[in-house]
Amino acid sequence: MTLDLPARPRTATTPADGLLEGPRVLRRLPEGVEERPYELFTLRPLGRVIGAEVEGVDLGASSTPRLRAELNRALLEWKVLFFRDQDLTPRQQRAFARHWGELETNPFIARGDSDEVVRFSRGAATPGFENIWHTDVTWRPEPALGSVLRLIEVPPTGGDTMSADMAAAYDNLPADVRERIDGHTAVHDFVPGFARFADPELLAAHQDRFPPVEHPVVRVHPETGRRTLFVNQAFTTRIVGLEEAESDRLLRYLFLQAHTPEYQVRFHWTPGAVAFWDNRATQHYAVNDYLPHARVAERVAIVGDRPYGLNLEP
């Protein structure tokens, strides 16, 4: 006996069809770029397109331009790098990140030992709200280039960080969806992302300083040239030029792309571990499964540039 199952609709804008079965294009490197070995450290891949552990680098020691160039190549090629068994001080963490540019400040998250360090102290009394797929500070005109995160207190179980490759997400969008979003911009606003846990007076005080901004829905990476899907559930509110219902439907579909396991890597923290991610090419998600234990982390973010998209000048 055979079952005559109705065909499932494949309209790209149907949110329920956001995650389709079957093979996917999993291209880690930009077109035309060949695989090359790393000479100054050992790199152990954790995923097919995103995520690798770097062994043989002391982040607290002084580095050479050659080492920094090779680490930058690894960051561009793997999107997020992990370093275990580091004994970084906050000052060393800042010094390492500054090799990639000036550091940001963030008025909405508690600071660490300086204005450039934000501290995430999560536990039974202060549960985390970072368990949503997001790209850091896209509500800024110039979102962060990248972030360096170190855990100070690691819970005995749980507390992993997941990252998603948004270039792979774009590569696998149906052709009709790519045609619809290429060249469009979307509005990014800090209020929806922080309203869940920040003081309303604090939010109101910064609305003039950080008004909503527009960024391309499809960002061209300034170093690799790859097209990346640049909308996220925490801060993107609407696509410019579309009716509200159509914008909401399309954004829900695009948000779902980060949920695809083939585009993800999951990192289990150990004492002394550090993560460094390319904020221009990824989204991340802090898994909130460790309560009542504590998870304490400090992050520095590197100032980025103004995103540009297809048919738009950098």
Contacts in CASP RR format, 6 or more apart in sequence:
PFRMAT RR
TARGET T0000
AUTHOR 0000-0000-0000
METHOD contacts of the structure
MODEL  1
MTLDLPARPRTATTPADGLLEGPRVLRRLPEGVEERPYELFTLRPLGRVI
GAEVEGVDLGASSTPRLRAELNRALLEWKVLFFRDQDLTPRQQRAFARHW
GELETNPFIARGDSDEVVRFSRGAATPGFENIWHTDVTWRPEPALGSVLR
LIEVPPTGGDTMSADMAAAYDNLPADVRERIDGHTAVHDFVPGFARFADP
ELLAAHQDRFPPVEHPVVRVHPETGRRTLFVNQAFTTRIVGLEEAESDRL
LRYLFLQAHTPEYQVRFHWTPGAVAFWDNRATQHYAVNDYLPHARVAERV
AIVGDRPYGLNLEP
8 17 0 8 1.000
9 17 0 8 1.000
10 17 0 8 1.000
10 20 0 8 1.000
10 174 0 8 1.000
11 17 0 8 1.000
12 173 0 8 1.000
12 174 0 8 1.000
12 176 0 8 1.000
12 177 0 8 1.000
12 253 0 8 1.000
13 177 0 8 1.000
13 246 0 8 1.000
13 249 0 8 1.000
13 250 0 8 1.000
13 253 0 8 1.000
14 253 0 8 1.000
15 249 0 8 1.000
15 252 0 8 1.000
15 253 0 8 1.000
15 256 0 8 1.000
17 253 0 8 1.000
18 253 0 8 1.000
18 256 0 8 1.000
18 257 0 8 1.000
19 256 0 8 1.000
19 259 0 8 1.000
19 260 0 8 1.000
24 168 0 8 1.000
24 172 0 8 1.000
24 260 0 8 1.000
24 262 0 8 1.000
25 168 0 8 1.000
25 171 0 8 1.000
25 172 0 8 1.000
26 48 0 8 1.000
26 49 0 8 1.000
26 168 0 8 1.000
26 262 0 8 1.000
27 49 0 8 1.000
27 167 0 8 1.000
27 168 0 8 1.000
27 171 0 8 1.000
28 48 0 8 1.000
28 49 0 8 1.000
28 50 0 8 1.000
28 77 0 8 1.000
28 78 0 8 1.000
29 35 0 8 1.000
29 77 0 8 1.000
30 224 0 8 1.000
30 225 0 8 1.000
30 226 0 8 1.000
33 77 0 8 1.000
33 224 0 8 1.000
38 70 0 8 1.000
38 73 0 8 1.000
38 74 0 8 1.000
39 70 0 8 1.000
40 57 0 8 1.000
40 66 0 8 1.000
40 67 0 8 1.000
40 70 0 8 1.000
41 54 0 8 1.000
41 55 0 8 1.000
41 56 0 8 1.000
41 57 0 8 1.000
41 67 0 8 1.000
41 70 0 8 1.000
41 71 0 8 1.000
42 54 0 8 1.000
42 55 0 8 1.000
42 56 0 8 1.000
43 52 0 8 1.000
43 53 0 8 1.000
43 54 0 8 1.000
43 55 0 8 1.000
43 74 0 8 1.000
43 78 0 8 1.000
44 52 0 8 1.000
44 53 0 8 1.000
44 54 0 8 1.000
44 55 0 8 1.000
45 51 0 8 1.000
45 52 0 8 1.000
45 78 0 8 1.000
46 52 0 8 1.000
46 53 0 8 1.000
46 82 0 8 1.000
46 265 0 8 1.000
46 267 0 8 1.000
47 265 0 8 1.000
48 262 0 8 1.000
49 79 0 8 1.000
49 165 0 8 1.000
49 167 0 8 1.000
49 168 0 8 1.000
49 262 0 8 1.000
49 263 0 8 1.000
50 78 0 8 1.000
50 79 0 8 1.000
50 80 0 8 1.000
50 163 0 8 1.000
50 164 0 8 1.000
50 165 0 8 1.000
50 168 0 8 1.000
50 263 0 8 1.000
50 264 0 8 1.000
50 265 0 8 1.000
50 282 0 8 1.000
51 78 0 8 1.000
51 79 0 8 1.000
51 80 0 8 1.000
51 81 0 8 1.000
51 82 0 8 1.000
51 163 0 8 1.000
51 265 0 8 1.000
51 267 0 8 1.000
52 74 0 8 1.000
52 78 0 8 1.000
52 80 0 8 1.000
52 81 0 8 1.000
52 82 0 8 1.000
53 81 0 8 1.000
53 82 0 8 1.000
53 83 0 8 1.000
53 84 0 8 1.000
54 71 0 8 1.000
54 74 0 8 1.000
54 81 0 8 1.000
54 82 0 8 1.000
54 83 0 8 1.000
55 84 0 8 1.000
57 67 0 8 1.000
57 71 0 8 1.000
57 83 0 8 1.000
58 86 0 8 1.000
59 83 0 8 1.000
59 86 0 8 1.000
59 88 0 8 1.000
59 92 0 8 1.000
59 93 0 8 1.000
59 96 0 8 1.000
59 274 0 8 1.000
60 86 0 8 1.000
60 87 0 8 1.000
60 88 0 8 1.000
60 89 0 8 1.000
60 92 0 8 1.000
60 95 0 8 1.000
60 96 0 8 1.000
63 71 0 8 1.000
63 96 0 8 1.000
63 99 0 8 1.000
68 99 0 8 1.000
71 81 0 8 1.000
72 100 0 8 1.000
74 81 0 8 1.000
75 81 0 8 1.000
75 276 0 8 1.000
75 277 0 8 1.000
75 278 0 8 1.000
76 223 0 8 1.000
76 224 0 8 1.000
76 278 0 8 1.000
79 163 0 8 1.000
79 165 0 8 1.000
79 167 0 8 1.000
79 277 0 8 1.000
79 278 0 8 1.000
79 281 0 8 1.000
79 282 0 8 1.000
80 163 0 8 1.000
80 265 0 8 1.000
80 267 0 8 1.000
80 275 0 8 1.000
80 276 0 8 1.000
80 277 0 8 1.000
80 278 0 8 1.000
80 282 0 8 1.000
80 284 0 8 1.000
81 275 0 8 1.000
81 276 0 8 1.000
81 277 0 8 1.000
82 267 0 8 1.000
82 273 0 8 1.000
82 274 0 8 1.000
82 275 0 8 1.000
82 276 0 8 1.000
83 273 0 8 1.000
83 274 0 8 1.000
83 275 0 8 1.000
83 276 0 8 1.000
84 270 0 8 1.000
84 272 0 8 1.000
84 273 0 8 1.000
85 270 0 8 1.000
85 272 0 8 1.000
85 273 0 8 1.000
86 150 0 8 1.000
86 272 0 8 1.000
86 273 0 8 1.000
86 274 0 8 1.000
87 272 0 8 1.000
88 96 0 8 1.000
88 150 0 8 1.000
88 272 0 8 1.000
88 274 0 8 1.000
90 112 0 8 1.000
90 113 0 8 1.000
90 114 0 8 1.000
90 117 0 8 1.000
90 298 0 8 1.000
91 113 0 8 1.000
93 117 0 8 1.000
93 148 0 8 1.000
93 150 0 8 1.000
93 274 0 8 1.000
93 298 0 8 1.000
93 300 0 8 1.000
94 103 0 8 1.000
94 114 0 8 1.000
94 116 0 8 1.000
94 117 0 8 1.000
94 300 0 8 1.000
96 148 0 8 1.000
97 103 0 8 1.000
97 148 0 8 1.000
97 276 0 8 1.000
97 300 0 8 1.000
97 301 0 8 1.000
97 302 0 8 1.000
98 302 0 8 1.000
100 145 0 8 1.000
100 146 0 8 1.000
100 302 0 8 1.000
101 145 0 8 1.000
101 302 0 8 1.000
101 303 0 8 1.000
102 302 0 8 1.000
102 303 0 8 1.000
103 116 0 8 1.000
103 300 0 8 1.000
103 301 0 8 1.000
103 302 0 8 1.000
103 303 0 8 1.000
104 116 0 8 1.000
104 137 0 8 1.000
104 140 0 8 1.000
104 144 0 8 1.000
104 300 0 8 1.000
104 301 0 8 1.000
104 302 0 8 1.000
104 303 0 8 1.000
105 111 0 8 1.000
105 115 0 8 1.000
105 116 0 8 1.000
106 118 0 8 1.000
106 137 0 8 1.000
106 301 0 8 1.000
107 202 0 8 1.000
107 206 0 8 1.000
108 190 0 8 1.000
108 194 0 8 1.000
108 198 0 8 1.000
108 202 0 8 1.000
108 203 0 8 1.000
108 206 0 8 1.000
109 118 0 8 1.000
109 119 0 8 1.000
109 120 0 8 1.000
110 118 0 8 1.000
110 119 0 8 1.000
110 121 0 8 1.000
111 117 0 8 1.000
111 118 0 8 1.000
111 119 0 8 1.000
112 118 0 8 1.000
112 119 0 8 1.000
112 298 0 8 1.000
116 300 0 8 1.000
117 298 0 8 1.000
117 299 0 8 1.000
117 300 0 8 1.000
118 298 0 8 1.000
118 299 0 8 1.000
118 300 0 8 1.000
118 301 0 8 1.000
119 296 0 8 1.000
119 297 0 8 1.000
119 298 0 8 1.000
120 128 0 8 1.000
120 130 0 8 1.000
120 286 0 8 1.000
120 295 0 8 1.000
120 296 0 8 1.000
120 297 0 8 1.000
120 298 0 8 1.000
120 299 0 8 1.000
121 294 0 8 1.000
121 296 0 8 1.000
122 128 0 8 1.000
122 288 0 8 1.000
122 290 0 8 1.000
122 294 0 8 1.000
122 295 0 8 1.000
122 296 0 8 1.000
123 290 0 8 1.000
123 291 0 8 1.000
123 292 0 8 1.000
123 293 0 8 1.000
123 294 0 8 1.000
123 295 0 8 1.000
124 291 0 8 1.000
124 292 0 8 1.000
124 294 0 8 1.000
127 288 0 8 1.000
127 291 0 8 1.000
128 197 0 8 1.000
128 286 0 8 1.000
128 288 0 8 1.000
129 196 0 8 1.000
129 197 0 8 1.000
130 285 0 8 1.000
130 286 0 8 1.000
130 288 0 8 1.000
131 285 0 8 1.000
131 286 0 8 1.000
131 287 0 8 1.000
131 288 0 8 1.000
132 233 0 8 1.000
132 234 0 8 1.000
132 285 0 8 1.000
133 164 0 8 1.000
133 232 0 8 1.000
133 233 0 8 1.000
133 234 0 8 1.000
133 255 0 8 1.000
133 258 0 8 1.000
133 259 0 8 1.000
133 283 0 8 1.000
133 284 0 8 1.000
133 285 0 8 1.000
134 193 0 8 1.000
134 232 0 8 1.000
134 233 0 8 1.000
134 234 0 8 1.000
134 235 0 8 1.000
134 283 0 8 1.000
134 284 0 8 1.000
134 285 0 8 1.000
135 143 0 8 1.000
135 166 0 8 1.000
135 230 0 8 1.000
135 232 0 8 1.000
135 234 0 8 1.000
135 235 0 8 1.000
135 279 0 8 1.000
135 282 0 8 1.000
135 283 0 8 1.000
135 284 0 8 1.000
136 143 0 8 1.000
136 144 0 8 1.000
136 146 0 8 1.000
136 147 0 8 1.000
136 279 0 8 1.000
136 301 0 8 1.000
137 143 0 8 1.000
137 144 0 8 1.000
137 279 0 8 1.000
137 301 0 8 1.000
138 188 0 8 1.000
138 215 0 8 1.000
138 230 0 8 1.000
138 232 0 8 1.000
138 235 0 8 1.000
138 236 0 8 1.000
139 188 0 8 1.000
139 189 0 8 1.000
139 190 0 8 1.000
139 210 0 8 1.000
139 212 0 8 1.000
139 213 0 8 1.000
139 235 0 8 1.000
140 210 0 8 1.000
140 213 0 8 1.000
141 213 0 8 1.000
141 306 0 8 1.000
142 303 0 8 1.000
142 304 0 8 1.000
142 305 0 8 1.000
142 306 0 8 1.000
143 215 0 8 1.000
143 279 0 8 1.000
143 280 0 8 1.000
143 304 0 8 1.000
143 307 0 8 1.000
144 279 0 8 1.000
144 301 0 8 1.000
144 302 0 8 1.000
144 303 0 8 1.000
144 304 0 8 1.000
145 278 0 8 1.000
145 279 0 8 1.000
145 280 0 8 1.000
145 302 0 8 1.000
145 303 0 8 1.000
145 304 0 8 1.000
145 305 0 8 1.000
146 276 0 8 1.000
146 277 0 8 1.000
146 278 0 8 1.000
146 279 0 8 1.000
146 280 0 8 1.000
146 301 0 8 1.000
146 302 0 8 1.000
146 304 0 8 1.000
147 275 0 8 1.000
147 276 0 8 1.000
147 277 0 8 1.000
147 279 0 8 1.000
147 299 0 8 1.000
147 300 0 8 1.000
147 301 0 8 1.000
147 302 0 8 1.000
148 274 0 8 1.000
148 275 0 8 1.000
148 276 0 8 1.000
148 299 0 8 1.000
148 300 0 8 1.000
148 302 0 8 1.000
149 161 0 8 1.000
149 274 0 8 1.000
149 275 0 8 1.000
149 276 0 8 1.000
149 277 0 8 1.000
149 297 0 8 1.000
149 298 0 8 1.000
149 299 0 8 1.000
150 272 0 8 1.000
150 273 0 8 1.000
150 274 0 8 1.000
150 275 0 8 1.000
150 297 0 8 1.000
150 298 0 8 1.000
150 299 0 8 1.000
151 269 0 8 1.000
151 271 0 8 1.000
151 272 0 8 1.000
151 273 0 8 1.000
151 295 0 8 1.000
151 296 0 8 1.000
151 297 0 8 1.000
152 296 0 8 1.000
152 297 0 8 1.000
152 298 0 8 1.000
153 294 0 8 1.000
153 295 0 8 1.000
153 296 0 8 1.000
154 269 0 8 1.000
154 270 0 8 1.000
154 271 0 8 1.000
154 273 0 8 1.000
154 295 0 8 1.000
155 290 0 8 1.000
155 293 0 8 1.000
155 294 0 8 1.000
155 295 0 8 1.000
156 290 0 8 1.000
156 293 0 8 1.000
157 289 0 8 1.000
157 290 0 8 1.000
157 293 0 8 1.000
158 268 0 8 1.000
158 287 0 8 1.000
158 289 0 8 1.000
158 290 0 8 1.000
159 269 0 8 1.000
159 286 0 8 1.000
159 287 0 8 1.000
159 288 0 8 1.000
159 289 0 8 1.000
159 290 0 8 1.000
159 295 0 8 1.000
160 266 0 8 1.000
160 267 0 8 1.000
160 268 0 8 1.000
160 269 0 8 1.000
160 287 0 8 1.000
161 266 0 8 1.000
161 267 0 8 1.000
161 269 0 8 1.000
161 275 0 8 1.000
161 284 0 8 1.000
161 285 0 8 1.000
161 286 0 8 1.000
161 287 0 8 1.000
162 264 0 8 1.000
162 265 0 8 1.000
162 266 0 8 1.000
162 267 0 8 1.000
162 284 0 8 1.000
162 285 0 8 1.000
162 287 0 8 1.000
163 264 0 8 1.000
163 265 0 8 1.000
163 267 0 8 1.000
163 277 0 8 1.000
163 282 0 8 1.000
163 283 0 8 1.000
163 284 0 8 1.000
163 285 0 8 1.000
164 257 0 8 1.000
164 258 0 8 1.000
164 259 0 8 1.000
164 260 0 8 1.000
164 263 0 8 1.000
164 264 0 8 1.000
164 282 0 8 1.000
164 283 0 8 1.000
164 284 0 8 1.000
164 285 0 8 1.000
165 263 0 8 1.000
165 264 0 8 1.000
165 281 0 8 1.000
165 282 0 8 1.000
166 228 0 8 1.000
166 229 0 8 1.000
166 230 0 8 1.000
166 257 0 8 1.000
166 258 0 8 1.000
166 263 0 8 1.000
166 281 0 8 1.000
166 282 0 8 1.000
166 283 0 8 1.000
167 221 0 8 1.000
167 224 0 8 1.000
167 226 0 8 1.000
167 227 0 8 1.000
167 228 0 8 1.000
167 229 0 8 1.000
167 281 0 8 1.000
168 262 0 8 1.000
168 263 0 8 1.000
169 228 0 8 1.000
169 229 0 8 1.000
169 257 0 8 1.000
169 258 0 8 1.000
169 260 0 8 1.000
169 263 0 8 1.000
170 178 0 8 1.000
170 218 0 8 1.000
170 227 0 8 1.000
170 228 0 8 1.000
170 229 0 8 1.000
171 227 0 8 1.000
172 257 0 8 1.000
172 260 0 8 1.000
172 263 0 8 1.000
173 181 0 8 1.000
173 229 0 8 1.000
173 257 0 8 1.000
177 250 0 8 1.000
177 253 0 8 1.000
178 218 0 8 1.000
180 250 0 8 1.000
181 217 0 8 1.000
181 218 0 8 1.000
181 239 0 8 1.000
181 250 0 8 1.000
181 254 0 8 1.000
182 217 0 8 1.000
182 218 0 8 1.000
182 310 0 8 1.000
182 311 0 8 1.000
183 216 0 8 1.000
183 217 0 8 1.000
183 218 0 8 1.000
183 309 0 8 1.000
183 310 0 8 1.000
183 311 0 8 1.000
183 312 0 8 1.000
184 216 0 8 1.000
184 217 0 8 1.000
184 218 0 8 1.000
184 239 0 8 1.000
184 240 0 8 1.000
184 241 0 8 1.000
184 242 0 8 1.000
185 214 0 8 1.000
185 215 0 8 1.000
185 216 0 8 1.000
185 217 0 8 1.000
185 239 0 8 1.000
185 240 0 8 1.000
186 214 0 8 1.000
186 215 0 8 1.000
186 216 0 8 1.000
186 217 0 8 1.000
186 230 0 8 1.000
186 231 0 8 1.000
186 236 0 8 1.000
186 237 0 8 1.000
186 238 0 8 1.000
186 239 0 8 1.000
186 240 0 8 1.000
186 251 0 8 1.000
187 212 0 8 1.000
187 213 0 8 1.000
187 214 0 8 1.000
187 236 0 8 1.000
187 237 0 8 1.000
187 238 0 8 1.000
187 239 0 8 1.000
187 240 0 8 1.000
188 212 0 8 1.000
188 213 0 8 1.000
188 214 0 8 1.000
188 215 0 8 1.000
188 235 0 8 1.000
188 236 0 8 1.000
188 237 0 8 1.000
189 212 0 8 1.000
189 213 0 8 1.000
189 235 0 8 1.000
189 237 0 8 1.000
190 203 0 8 1.000
190 206 0 8 1.000
190 210 0 8 1.000
190 235 0 8 1.000
191 203 0 8 1.000
191 207 0 8 1.000
192 234 0 8 1.000
192 235 0 8 1.000
192 237 0 8 1.000
193 234 0 8 1.000
193 235 0 8 1.000
194 203 0 8 1.000
195 203 0 8 1.000
212 237 0 8 1.000
214 240 0 8 1.000
215 230 0 8 1.000
215 307 0 8 1.000
216 230 0 8 1.000
216 307 0 8 1.000
216 308 0 8 1.000
216 309 0 8 1.000
216 310 0 8 1.000
216 312 0 8 1.000
217 229 0 8 1.000
217 230 0 8 1.000
217 231 0 8 1.000
217 239 0 8 1.000
217 254 0 8 1.000
218 227 0 8 1.000
218 228 0 8 1.000
218 229 0 8 1.000
218 230 0 8 1.000
218 309 0 8 1.000
218 310 0 8 1.000
219 227 0 8 1.000
219 228 0 8 1.000
219 229 0 8 1.000
219 230 0 8 1.000
219 280 0 8 1.000
219 307 0 8 1.000
219 308 0 8 1.000
219 309 0 8 1.000
220 226 0 8 1.000
220 227 0 8 1.000
220 228 0 8 1.000
220 308 0 8 1.000
220 309 0 8 1.000
220 310 0 8 1.000
220 314 0 8 1.000
221 227 0 8 1.000
221 228 0 8 1.000
221 280 0 8 1.000
221 281 0 8 1.000
222 280 0 8 1.000
222 305 0 8 1.000
222 308 0 8 1.000
222 314 0 8 1.000
224 281 0 8 1.000
226 281 0 8 1.000
227 310 0 8 1.000
228 280 0 8 1.000
228 281 0 8 1.000
229 254 0 8 1.000
229 257 0 8 1.000
230 307 0 8 1.000
231 239 0 8 1.000
231 251 0 8 1.000
231 254 0 8 1.000
231 255 0 8 1.000
232 255 0 8 1.000
232 258 0 8 1.000
232 283 0 8 1.000
233 255 0 8 1.000
233 258 0 8 1.000
236 251 0 8 1.000
236 255 0 8 1.000
238 244 0 8 1.000
238 247 0 8 1.000
238 248 0 8 1.000
238 251 0 8 1.000
239 247 0 8 1.000
239 250 0 8 1.000
239 251 0 8 1.000
241 247 0 8 1.000
242 250 0 8 1.000
257 263 0 8 1.000
258 264 0 8 1.000
258 283 0 8 1.000
258 285 0 8 1.000
266 287 0 8 1.000
267 273 0 8 1.000
267 275 0 8 1.000
277 284 0 8 1.000
279 301 0 8 1.000
279 304 0 8 1.000
280 304 0 8 1.000
280 307 0 8 1.000
305 314 0 8 1.000
306 314 0 8 1.000
308 314 0 8 1.000
END
